[in-house]
Amino acid sequence: VGIIRASWNKDIIDGLYDGVNASLTEAGVQSKNVFTTTVPGAFELPVTAKMLAASKRVDVIICLGCLIKGDTMHFEYIAQACATGIMEVSTSTMTPCLFGVLTVLDKDQAIKRSTGDSNEGLHWGKSAVEMGLMRMSALGFLGGAKAAEINPAAAFPTQFPKKKAGEGDDKPQKIGF
């Protein structure tokens, strides 16, 4: 898993980052399999995601940022460019890139969405696991190559990994990446 953090609005990004890491850990992703880097702001997320995807070091990328609307059009331009750029990286490299960028009207909304049970990072970490597993499956790394050769669609996981029968609630299933 690759995580790219925009350094602007550091307190908000730190909360999102903590949420992402909590859900990755819950899913059994080992910290040694998480690569994190920082960029100056949200506008730099797509190009950094493209470089990380080109490195072939990760199966999924989470782009974390926060854009707070101000009095000028800057917010709209950056939000649109960032969203379009991240989607372009996903489709051109076939490495899933999550748009983990809050686009809010004020700092209070950002704080609410980056802390506690409302922390969007918790959802983005789970989505990253799902998309990473889907990518690995599509490339034949899960379920064996024969499963992907017979019916590629059948090898795709369709939901977040569930615990095995008989396992305690406090023990997450290990997913192997």
C-alpha positions as CSV (number, residue, x, y, z in Angstrom):
1,V,0.0,0.0,0.0
2,G,1.3,3.4,-0.9
3,I,0.2,6.4,1.0
4,I,0.8,9.9,-0.2
5,R,0.2,12.7,2.3
6,A,-0.2,16.4,1.4
7,S,1.5,18.5,4.0
8,W,-1.0,21.3,3.9
9,N,-3.5,21.2,6.8
10,K,-1.2,18.9,8.7
11,D,-3.5,18.3,11.7
12,I,-6.3,17.1,9.4
13,I,-4.0,14.9,7.3
14,D,-2.5,13.4,10.5
15,G,-6.0,12.3,11.6
16,L,-6.8,10.8,8.1
17,Y,-3.4,9.0,8.1
18,D,-4.1,7.6,11.5
19,G,-7.5,6.3,10.4
20,V,-6.1,4.7,7.2
21,N,-3.4,3.0,9.2
22,A,-5.8,1.8,11.8
23,S,-8.0,0.1,9.2
24,L,-5.0,-1.3,7.3
25,T,-3.8,-2.8,10.6
26,E,-7.2,-4.2,11.4
27,A,-7.2,-5.9,8.0
28,G,-3.8,-7.5,8.7
29,V,-1.6,-5.3,6.5
30,Q,1.8,-5.3,8.0
31,S,3.5,-1.9,8.5
32,K,6.5,-3.1,6.5
33,N,4.2,-3.4,3.5
34,V,3.1,0.3,3.7
35,F,5.1,3.0,1.9
36,T,4.4,6.6,2.9
37,T,5.6,9.8,1.3
38,T,4.7,13.5,1.7
39,V,4.1,16.2,-0.9
40,P,3.6,19.9,-0.5
41,G,-0.2,20.0,-1.3
42,A,-3.1,18.3,-3.0
43,F,-2.2,19.5,-6.4
44,E,1.0,17.4,-6.3
45,L,-0.8,14.2,-5.4
46,P,-1.5,12.9,-9.0
47,V,2.1,13.2,-10.3
48,T,3.4,11.6,-7.1
49,A,0.8,8.8,-7.5
50,K,1.9,8.3,-11.1
51,M,5.6,8.0,-10.0
52,L,4.7,5.5,-7.3
53,A,2.5,3.5,-9.6
54,A,5.3,3.4,-12.2
55,S,7.7,2.0,-9.5
56,K,5.5,-1.1,-9.3
57,R,6.2,-1.2,-5.5
58,V,2.6,-1.1,-4.5
59,D,-0.8,-2.7,-5.4
60,V,-2.9,0.4,-4.4
61,I,-2.3,4.0,-3.6
62,I,-4.2,6.3,-1.2
63,C,-3.8,10.0,-1.8
64,L,-4.6,12.0,1.3
65,G,-5.3,15.7,1.2
66,C,-7.7,18.4,2.5
67,L,-9.0,21.3,0.5
68,I,-10.9,24.0,2.4
69,K,-13.0,26.4,0.3
70,G,-12.0,30.0,0.5
71,D,-13.1,33.2,-1.1
72,T,-11.6,32.6,-4.5
73,M,-12.0,30.0,-7.3
74,H,-8.7,28.3,-6.2
75,F,-10.6,25.6,-4.3
76,E,-12.6,24.5,-7.3
77,Y,-9.6,24.4,-9.7
78,I,-7.4,22.4,-7.3
79,A,-10.2,20.0,-6.4
80,Q,-11.1,19.3,-10.0
81,A,-7.5,18.9,-11.1
82,C,-6.7,16.7,-8.2
83,A,-9.7,14.4,-8.7
84,T,-9.2,14.1,-12.5
85,G,-5.4,13.5,-12.1
86,I,-5.9,10.8,-9.5
87,M,-8.5,9.0,-11.7
88,E,-6.2,9.3,-14.7
89,V,-3.4,7.6,-12.8
90,S,-5.7,4.8,-11.8
91,T,-7.0,4.1,-15.3
92,S,-3.7,4.6,-17.1
93,T,-1.5,2.5,-14.8
94,M,-4.1,0.0,-13.6
95,T,-3.0,0.7,-10.0
96,P,-6.0,1.7,-8.0
97,C,-5.6,5.2,-6.5
98,L,-8.0,6.3,-3.9
99,F,-9.2,9.9,-3.7
100,G,-8.6,10.5,0.0
101,V,-9.0,14.2,-0.3
102,L,-11.5,16.0,1.9
103,T,-13.2,18.9,0.0
104,V,-14.9,20.9,2.7
105,L,-16.4,24.4,3.3
106,D,-14.6,25.1,6.6
107,K,-12.0,23.7,9.0
108,D,-14.7,22.4,11.4
109,Q,-16.0,20.1,8.7
110,A,-12.5,18.9,8.0
111,I,-11.9,18.1,11.7
112,K,-15.2,16.2,12.0
113,R,-14.3,14.1,8.9
114,S,-10.8,13.3,10.1
115,T,-11.4,12.3,13.7
116,G,-13.3,9.7,15.7
117,D,-15.9,7.4,14.2
118,S,-16.5,9.9,11.3
119,N,-12.8,9.7,10.2
120,E,-12.9,9.1,6.5
121,G,-9.5,7.5,6.7
122,L,-11.0,4.5,8.3
123,H,-13.1,3.9,5.1
124,W,-10.2,4.7,2.7
125,G,-8.0,2.1,4.4
126,K,-10.7,-0.6,4.0
127,S,-11.3,0.5,0.4
128,A,-7.6,0.2,-0.3
129,V,-7.5,-3.3,0.9
130,E,-10.5,-4.2,-1.3
131,M,-9.0,-2.6,-4.3
132,G,-5.5,-4.0,-3.6
133,L,-7.0,-7.5,-3.4
134,M,-9.0,-7.0,-6.5
135,R,-5.9,-5.9,-8.4
136,M,-3.8,-8.8,-7.1
137,S,-6.6,-11.2,-8.1
138,A,-7.0,-9.7,-11.6
139,L,-3.2,-10.1,-12.1
140,G,-3.4,-13.8,-10.9
141,F,-1.7,-13.3,-7.6
142,L,-4.7,-14.5,-5.6
143,G,-6.7,-17.7,-6.0
144,G,-3.9,-19.1,-8.2
145,A,-3.2,-18.4,-11.9
146,K,-5.6,-21.1,-13.1
147,A,-8.6,-19.4,-11.4
148,A,-7.8,-16.2,-13.2
149,E,-7.3,-18.0,-16.5
150,I,-10.6,-19.9,-16.4
151,N,-12.7,-16.9,-15.4
152,P,-10.9,-13.7,-14.5
153,A,-14.1,-12.1,-13.1
154,A,-14.6,-15.1,-10.7
155,A,-11.3,-14.4,-9.0
156,F,-12.2,-10.9,-7.9
157,P,-13.0,-10.5,-4.2
158,T,-16.3,-8.7,-3.8
159,Q,-16.1,-7.5,-0.2
160,F,-13.8,-6.6,2.6
161,P,-12.2,-9.8,4.1
162,K,-14.4,-11.5,6.8
163,K,-13.1,-13.3,9.9
164,K,-12.9,-17.0,9.7
165,A,-15.5,-19.0,11.6
166,G,-14.5,-19.5,15.2
167,E,-12.0,-16.6,15.4
168,G,-12.5,-14.0,18.1
169,D,-13.7,-10.5,17.3
170,D,-10.4,-9.0,18.3
171,K,-8.3,-11.1,15.7
172,P,-8.4,-9.7,12.2
173,Q,-8.0,-12.1,9.2
174,K,-4.5,-11.9,7.7
175,I,-4.6,-11.1,4.0
176,G,-1.0,-11.7,2.9
177,F,0.2,-8.4,1.6
